[in-house]
Amino acid sequence: MHAYVRDADDTIEWIEEKDLLLSSEDYGHDLATVQALIVKQEGFEVRICKQNVLCHIFSCYINQLLVSGPHCLSYSVSQLDRWIDR
């Protein structure tokens, strides 16, 4: 359970960090900066695919916790609600 909470917190932190980067309105000023931004975007797309898999794993784990009993979920549900609201 503690590893799950730590991993969920790390994932939420990563999403919040990337949200700030993605909200930037820097579109590049010349060819070199545009190309650098494209490389960053491609790297982000690879990472987001990996995070998507991790979120699926979290979802499966929460479903297992639901079966185990609601007493295990108080922290998990509040963390997921915070993440889903984003």
C-alpha positions as a Markdown table, in Angstrom:
| # | Residue | x | y | z |
|---|---|---|---|---|
| 1 | Met | 0.0 | 0.0 | 0.0 |
| 2 | His | 2.8 | 2.4 | 0.9 |
| 3 | Ala | 4.6 | 1.8 | -2.4 |
| 4 | Tyr | 1.3 | 2.5 | -4.2 |
| 5 | Val | 0.8 | 5.8 | -2.4 |
| 6 | Arg | 4.4 | 6.8 | -3.1 |
| 7 | Asp | 4.1 | 5.9 | -6.8 |
| 8 | Ala | 0.7 | 7.7 | -7.1 |
| 9 | Asp | 2.2 | 10.8 | -5.5 |
| 10 | Asp | 5.1 | 10.7 | -7.9 |
| 11 | Thr | 2.8 | 10.3 | -10.8 |
| 12 | Ile | 0.6 | 13.2 | -9.7 |
| 13 | Glu | 3.7 | 15.4 | -9.2 |
| 14 | Trp | 4.9 | 14.4 | -12.7 |
| 15 | Ile | 1.6 | 15.3 | -14.3 |
| 16 | Glu | 1.5 | 18.7 | -12.5 |
| 17 | Glu | 5.0 | 19.4 | -13.6 |
| 18 | Lys | 4.3 | 18.6 | -17.2 |
| 19 | Asp | 1.1 | 20.6 | -17.1 |
| 20 | Leu | 3.1 | 23.7 | -16.4 |
| 21 | Leu | 5.5 | 23.0 | -19.2 |
| 22 | Leu | 2.6 | 22.3 | -21.7 |
| 23 | Ser | 0.8 | 25.5 | -20.8 |
| 24 | Ser | 3.8 | 27.5 | -22.0 |
| 25 | Glu | 3.2 | 29.7 | -25.0 |
| 26 | Asp | 6.8 | 29.5 | -26.3 |
| 27 | Tyr | 6.5 | 28.4 | -29.9 |
| 28 | Gly | 10.1 | 29.0 | -30.8 |
| 29 | His | 11.6 | 32.1 | -32.5 |
| 30 | Asp | 13.7 | 30.4 | -35.1 |
| 31 | Leu | 14.2 | 27.1 | -36.8 |
| 32 | Ala | 16.6 | 25.8 | -34.1 |
| 33 | Thr | 14.2 | 26.5 | -31.2 |
| 34 | Val | 11.3 | 25.1 | -33.0 |
| 35 | Gln | 13.2 | 21.9 | -33.7 |
| 36 | Ala | 14.2 | 21.7 | -30.0 |
| 37 | Leu | 10.6 | 22.1 | -29.0 |
| 38 | Ile | 9.6 | 19.3 | -31.4 |
| 39 | Val | 12.2 | 17.0 | -29.9 |
| 40 | Lys | 10.9 | 17.9 | -26.4 |
| 41 | Gln | 7.3 | 17.2 | -27.6 |
| 42 | Glu | 8.3 | 13.8 | -29.0 |
| 43 | Gly | 10.0 | 12.9 | -25.7 |
| 44 | Phe | 6.9 | 14.0 | -23.8 |
| 45 | Glu | 4.7 | 11.8 | -26.0 |
| 46 | Val | 6.9 | 8.7 | -25.2 |
| 47 | Arg | 6.8 | 9.5 | -21.4 |
| 48 | Ile | 3.0 | 10.1 | -21.5 |
| 49 | Cys | 2.5 | 6.6 | -23.0 |
| 50 | Lys | 4.5 | 5.1 | -20.2 |
| 51 | Gln | 2.5 | 7.2 | -17.6 |
| 52 | Asn | -0.7 | 5.9 | -19.2 |
| 53 | Val | 0.4 | 2.4 | -18.5 |
| 54 | Leu | 1.3 | 3.3 | -14.9 |
| 55 | Cys | -2.1 | 4.9 | -14.4 |
| 56 | His | -3.8 | 1.7 | -15.7 |
| 57 | Ile | -1.8 | -0.3 | -13.2 |
| 58 | Phe | -2.9 | 2.1 | -10.4 |
| 59 | Ser | -6.5 | 1.7 | -11.5 |
| 60 | Cys | -6.2 | -2.1 | -11.3 |
| 61 | Tyr | -4.7 | -1.9 | -7.9 |
| 62 | Ile | -7.5 | 0.4 | -6.6 |
| 63 | Asn | -10.0 | -2.1 | -7.9 |
| 64 | Gln | -8.2 | -4.8 | -5.9 |
| 65 | Leu | -8.4 | -2.6 | -2.9 |
| 66 | Leu | -12.1 | -2.1 | -3.4 |
| 67 | Val | -12.5 | -5.9 | -3.2 |
| 68 | Ser | -10.3 | -6.0 | 0.0 |
| 69 | Gly | -12.4 | -3.4 | 1.8 |
| 70 | Pro | -13.1 | 0.3 | 1.8 |
| 71 | His | -10.9 | 1.0 | 4.8 |
| 72 | Cys | -7.8 | 0.7 | 2.6 |
| 73 | Leu | -9.1 | 3.3 | 0.2 |
| 74 | Ser | -9.5 | 6.6 | 2.1 |
| 75 | Tyr | -6.1 | 8.0 | 1.1 |
| 76 | Ser | -6.1 | 6.4 | -2.4 |
| 77 | Val | -9.5 | 7.7 | -3.4 |
| 78 | Ser | -8.7 | 11.2 | -2.3 |
| 79 | Gln | -5.4 | 11.2 | -4.2 |
| 80 | Leu | -7.1 | 9.8 | -7.4 |
| 81 | Asp | -9.9 | 12.4 | -7.1 |
| 82 | Arg | -7.3 | 15.1 | -7.0 |
| 83 | Trp | -5.6 | 13.7 | -10.1 |
| 84 | Ile | -8.8 | 13.1 | -12.0 |
| 85 | Asp | -10.0 | 16.7 | -11.3 |
| 86 | Arg | -7.0 | 18.0 | -13.2 |
